[in-house]
Amino acid sequence: MNFTDMGLIEPINKALADMGYESPTDIQAKAIPKVLDRKDIFGSAQTGTGKTAAFAIPIIQLIQQIEFNQTGNSDILRCLILTPTRELAIQIQENIESYAKYTEIRSTVIFGGVKQHKQVQAIRRKPNILVATPGRLIDLCNQGILDLSDIKMFVLDEADRMLDMGFIHDVKRIIKLIPENRQTLFFSATMPDSIMSLANSILYEPIKIAVNPVSSTAETVSQILYYTNKSDKKNLLKHILEEKDIQQVLLFSRTKHGADRICRDLKKKNINSMAIHGDKAQNQRQKALKAFKDGNLRVLVATDIAARGIDIDKLRYVINYDVPNLPETYVHRIGRSGRAGEEGVAISICEPEENAFVSEIEKLTKQKIDVVNDHPFPQTDKPMTAAEKKEWNKEKQRRKQEFFAQRKQRKTGQRR
């Protein structure tokens, strides 16, 4: 099947041809006809499956056909797309602009972390589609700048990450601001009980679409594992970058502080890198992402939340500097490479305390990860026992309390 066989209007087919789109992905082939039939969708799909086009293309067509061609209501906000991160919101908006460039559809994006003036101006130009993150959306609604009472289509994208980031109450507040009589499209990569409960509360007789369950990894991605010690990780990373002649890599860190530390270590070794995480200002994040997409940055270090929305064509290498404690997170991470049939390589650097995480990953994916034993920094330390881990956590807590007590004492002394 080709996109030209799916009953899409000519302006959309023309835009898709410009973008080199020929055949729809599985989720696009299943979702687009159902959305055009005005059905609610309950979609389970990993990143990289073409999910954005699966909802954006039919939404553009419906608005063009109904609002512009039939009713003439061209100045009404009809669709709200809610997503958890700024990067993902910007990416969705860019895709919508590309798909709709030969139509009359207007769209805009709003998100926090920047001044609202330009976003308010864009809203006053009366877009038909609004892409938003929860915080800024609620803020503008509270100010009376934004009215959601005419929404007919609502998309909740990356619902699992939305809940992970603590947005559940914001999502419920937003749902109360939009009409009950609407079409709702709900997408989530994972389906825990909390997601199922939320979906059941906002969907009406939904069509369920499941593509590439979270346990599966792309066949085009080669998976490699290095066992090492915690103290040797940064040296092993340098060895891997040199040995494999990696020109560009997306590298995952478990924490924001860890991401910054990795960047400092890489820069000491004259390796061009930047970090992207929640503590970075929006302009810093966009600068890093643009440099990486343009090929001017060798290593982009990201946390999992910040990485949602990073979509880079032909990205070959992903490195897990920290092996994630949730196997589903591992699947999401390595799915950043090997997209659209391209070959990818996922490299994981495992310290002793992460050995158990590897076992959980292999259990979920039902795949053994290829281990590289011949390298200069082999794992020699043993994982801590449960008792040792408990004592170490107590010691960390004691040191933390001591640090803050000393800092408070210094500040008190300065004030005197």
C-alpha positions in Angstrom: 0.0 0.0 0.0 1.1 3.5 -0.8 -0.1 6.8 0.7 -1.8 7.6 -2.6 -4.0 4.6 -2.0 -5.3 5.8 1.4 -7.9 8.4 0.2 -5.8 11.4 1.2 -6.4 14.8 -0.4 -4.1 16.0 -3.1 -2.4 18.8 -1.0 -1.3 16.2 1.6 -0.2 13.6 -1.0 1.9 16.4 -2.6 3.5 17.3 0.7 4.3 13.6 1.5 5.8 13.2 -2.0 8.1 16.2 -1.3 9.2 14.5 1.9 10.0 11.2 0.2 7.1 9.3 1.9 5.8 6.5 -0.2 4.5 3.6 1.9 2.9 4.0 5.3 4.4 2.3 8.4 2.3 -0.2 10.2 0.8 2.3 12.7 0.1 4.8 9.9 -1.7 2.2 7.7 -3.8 1.1 10.7 -4.5 4.5 12.3 -5.1 6.9 9.4 -8.3 5.3 8.0 -9.8 5.0 11.5 -9.0 8.6 12.4 -10.6 9.8 9.1 -13.7 7.7 10.2 -13.7 9.9 13.4 -13.0 7.0 15.7 -11.2 7.3 19.0 -7.8 5.5 19.0 -6.0 3.7 21.8 -2.5 3.3 20.3 0.5 1.4 21.6 3.6 2.2 19.7 7.3 2.7 20.3 9.2 5.8 19.3 10.4 5.7 15.7 7.3 3.9 14.3 5.9 7.0 12.5 3.3 7.8 15.2 3.2 11.5 14.6 2.2 11.1 11.0 -0.4 8.5 12.0 -2.4 11.2 13.8 -1.2 14.4 12.2 -2.0 13.6 8.6 -5.7 12.6 9.1 -6.2 15.5 11.5 -5.0 18.0 8.8 -7.3 16.4 6.3 -10.4 16.5 8.5 -9.9 20.1 9.4 -9.2 21.1 5.8 -12.3 19.3 4.5 -14.7 20.2 7.3 -13.7 23.6 8.5 -12.3 25.2 5.3 -14.2 23.4 2.5 -17.6 22.8 4.2 -18.3 25.3 7.0 -15.8 28.1 6.3 -14.9 28.3 9.9 -11.2 28.9 9.2 -10.4 30.9 12.4 -11.3 28.2 15.0 -9.0 26.1 17.2 -10.1 22.6 16.5 -7.3 20.3 17.6 -5.2 20.1 20.7 -2.1 17.9 20.8 -0.7 17.5 24.3 2.8 16.1 24.8 5.2 16.0 27.7 8.4 17.8 26.5 9.4 20.9 24.7 11.6 19.0 22.2 8.8 16.6 21.3 6.3 19.5 21.0 8.6 21.3 18.6 9.2 18.2 16.5 5.5 17.5 16.2 4.8 21.1 15.1 7.6 20.9 12.5 6.1 17.8 11.1 2.6 19.3 11.0 3.9 22.3 9.1 5.5 20.0 6.5 2.4 17.8 6.1 0.1 20.8 5.8 2.2 23.1 3.7 -0.1 22.9 0.6 -3.3 23.3 2.7 -4.7 26.3 4.5 -4.2 24.8 7.9 -2.4 27.0 10.5 -0.7 25.5 13.5 1.5 26.6 16.4 3.3 25.3 19.4 3.5 26.5 23.0 5.8 25.3 25.8 7.3 26.6 29.1 10.9 27.7 29.8 10.7 30.7 27.5 8.9 34.0 27.6 5.3 33.8 26.5 5.0 36.9 24.3 5.8 35.3 20.9 3.5 32.3 21.7 0.7 34.6 22.7 1.1 36.4 19.4 0.9 33.1 17.5 -2.3 32.1 19.4 -3.9 35.5 18.4 -3.3 34.6 14.8 -6.0 31.9 15.4 -4.3 28.5 14.6 -6.4 25.5 13.8 -4.0 23.0 15.5 -2.2 23.7 18.8 0.7 21.6 20.0 1.4 22.1 23.7 3.1 21.0 26.9 0.8 20.9 30.0 2.3 23.7 32.2 2.3 26.5 29.6 -1.2 25.4 28.3 -2.8 25.7 31.7 -1.0 29.0 32.4 -2.3 30.6 29.2 -5.8 29.3 29.9 -5.7 30.7 33.4 -4.7 34.1 31.9 -7.7 34.0 29.6 -5.5 34.0 26.5 -6.4 30.6 25.4 -9.9 29.1 24.9 -10.3 25.4 24.4 -14.1 25.3 24.2 -14.1 24.7 20.4 -11.8 21.7 20.4 -13.1 18.7 18.4 -9.9 16.6 18.3 -7.7 15.9 21.2 -4.4 14.0 21.0 -2.6 12.7 24.1 0.9 11.7 23.0 3.5 9.9 25.0 1.0 9.3 27.8 3.3 7.1 29.8 6.0 9.7 29.9 3.4 12.3 30.8 2.6 10.3 33.9 6.3 9.6 34.7 6.9 13.4 34.7 4.0 14.0 37.2 1.6 15.6 34.7 -1.4 13.4 35.5 -3.2 16.1 37.5 -2.5 18.7 34.8 -3.8 16.3 32.1 -7.0 15.8 34.1 -7.4 19.6 34.4 -7.0 20.1 30.7 -9.5 17.4 29.8 -12.1 19.3 31.9 -11.4 22.4 29.7 -12.2 20.7 26.4 -15.7 19.5 25.2 -16.8 16.0 26.1 -18.1 15.6 22.5 -14.7 15.2 20.8 -12.5 12.7 19.0 -9.6 11.5 21.2 -6.4 9.9 20.1 -4.4 8.3 22.9 -0.8 7.1 22.3 1.5 5.4 24.8 4.6 3.2 24.4 3.9 1.2 27.6 0.6 0.2 29.1 0.8 0.1 32.9 -2.4 0.1 35.0 -2.3 3.8 35.4 -2.3 4.4 31.7 -5.1 1.9 31.1 -7.2 3.7 33.7 -6.6 7.1 32.2 -7.4 5.8 28.7 -10.6 4.2 29.8 -11.7 7.4 31.4 -11.3 9.6 28.3 -11.9 7.3 25.3 -15.2 6.4 23.7 -15.4 2.9 22.1 -11.8 3.2 21.0 -10.1 1.2 18.2 -7.0 -0.5 19.7 -3.9 -0.4 17.7 -0.7 -2.1 18.9 2.5 -1.8 16.8 6.0 -3.0 17.9 5.3 -3.9 21.5 7.8 -2.4 24.0 9.5 -5.7 24.4 10.8 -5.8 20.8 13.9 -4.2 19.5 14.5 -3.3 15.9 16.2 -6.1 13.9 18.4 -3.5 12.2 20.1 -2.5 15.6 23.2 -4.5 16.6 23.5 -4.7 20.4 26.9 -4.7 22.1 27.8 -4.9 25.8 31.0 -4.0 27.7 31.4 -5.0 31.3 33.6 -2.7 33.3 34.1 -1.1 36.7 32.4 2.1 37.7 35.7 3.9 38.0 36.7 2.8 34.5 33.6 3.9 32.6 34.9 7.3 31.4 38.1 5.7 30.1 36.2 2.8 28.4 34.0 5.4 26.7 37.0 7.2 25.2 38.4 3.8 24.1 35.1 2.9 22.4 34.8 6.2 20.6 38.3 5.8 19.3 38.3 2.1 18.5 35.0 2.2 16.5 35.7 5.6 14.9 32.3 6.9 15.9 31.7 10.2 14.3 28.4 10.9 16.0 26.6 9.3 18.9 23.6 9.9 21.2 24.7 9.0 24.7 22.3 8.3 27.6 23.0 9.2 31.2 20.7 8.2 34.1 20.8 11.7 35.8 21.2 15.3 34.9 24.3 15.7 37.0 25.8 12.6 35.4 25.2 14.1 31.9 27.1 17.3 32.8 29.9 15.2 34.3 30.2 13.1 31.2 30.5 16.2 29.1 33.2 17.6 31.3 35.2 14.4 31.0 34.8 14.3 27.2 35.9 17.9 26.8 39.0 17.2 28.8 39.8 14.6 26.2 39.0 17.1 23.4 35.8 15.3 22.4 33.1 17.8 21.3 30.0 17.2 23.3 26.9 18.9 24.8 24.3 17.8 27.3 20.5 18.1 27.0 18.3 17.7 30.1 15.6 19.4 32.2 17.9 21.8 33.9 19.2 23.3 30.7 17.5 26.5 29.4 15.3 26.1 26.3 17.8 28.0 24.1 20.6 25.8 25.3 18.7 22.6 24.5 17.7 23.8 21.1 21.3 24.9 20.4 22.7 21.5 21.3 20.0 19.6 19.3 20.6 21.8 16.2 24.3 21.3 16.4 23.9 17.6 16.6 21.3 17.4 13.8 23.6 19.6 11.6 26.6 17.2 12.3 28.6 19.8 14.2 28.5 17.9 17.5 30.1 14.5 18.0 28.4 13.5 21.3 25.0 14.5 22.5 24.5 13.5 26.1 20.9 13.1 27.1 18.7 12.0 30.0 15.7 9.8 29.1 13.0 12.5 29.6 14.9 15.1 27.5 15.5 12.5 24.8 11.8 12.0 24.1 11.3 14.0 20.9 14.9 13.7 19.6 14.3 12.3 16.1 17.5 12.3 14.0 17.6 10.7 10.6 20.3 8.0 10.0 21.6 8.1 13.5 23.8 5.0 13.7 25.2 4.9 17.3 23.5 5.0 20.7 25.5 4.5 23.8 24.1 3.6 27.3 26.7 5.1 29.6 24.4 4.0 32.4 22.4 0.8 31.9 18.8 1.7 32.7 17.0 0.0 35.6 13.9 -0.5 33.6 14.2 -2.8 30.5 11.5 -0.9 28.7 13.7 2.2 28.9 16.5 0.3 27.2 14.2 -0.6 24.3 13.2 3.1 23.9 16.8 4.3 24.0 18.2 1.9 21.4 15.2 2.7 19.2 16.8 6.1 18.5 19.1 4.3 16.0 18.3 1.9 13.2 15.2 3.9 12.1 13.4 3.5 8.7 15.4 0.4 7.9 18.8 2.0 8.5 21.4 0.0 10.4 22.1 1.0 14.0 24.5 0.1 16.8 23.6 0.2 20.5 26.5 0.0 22.9 26.0 -0.4 26.7 28.7 0.1 29.4 27.8 -2.0 32.4 29.3 -1.5 35.9 28.8 -4.3 38.6 25.7 -2.8 40.1 24.0 -2.8 36.7 24.6 -6.5 36.0 21.2 -7.4 37.2 19.6 -4.8 34.8 21.2 -6.5 31.8 19.5 -9.8 32.8 16.1 -8.0 33.0 16.7 -6.5 29.6 17.5 -9.8 28.0 14.5 -11.4 29.7 12.2 -8.8 28.3 13.6 -8.7 24.8 14.3 -12.5 24.6 17.7 -11.7 23.1 21.2 -12.1 24.3 23.3 -9.0 24.0 26.7 -9.6 22.4 29.5 -9.1 25.0 32.9 -7.7 24.1 35.5 -9.3 26.4 38.6 -8.1 24.7 39.0 -4.5 25.9 41.5 -2.8 28.3 39.0 -2.1 31.2 37.4 -5.4 32.1 35.0 -5.7 35.1 36.9 -6.9 38.1 34.8 -5.5 41.0 31.9 -7.5 42.4 28.3 -6.2 42.9 27.5 -5.2 46.4 25.4 -7.5 48.5 22.1 -6.3 49.7 23.6 -5.6 53.2 26.5 -3.7 51.7 24.1 -1.7 49.5 22.0 -0.8 52.5 25.1 0.4 54.5 26.3 2.4 51.5 23.0 4.1 51.1 23.1 5.0 54.8 26.6 6.4 54.3 25.5 8.5 51.3 22.6 9.9 53.3 24.9 10.8 56.1 27.3 12.6 53.8 24.5 14.4 52.1 23.2 15.7 55.5 26.7 16.7 56.5 27.2 18.6 53.3 24.0 20.6 53.6 24.7 21.3 57.3 28.1 22.7 56.5 26.7 24.8 53.6 24.0 26.2 55.9 26.7 27.0 58.5 28.8 28.8 55.9 25.8 30.9 54.7 24.9 31.8 58.3 28.5 32.9 58.9 28.4 35.0 55.7 25.2 36.8 56.8 26.8 37.7 60.1 
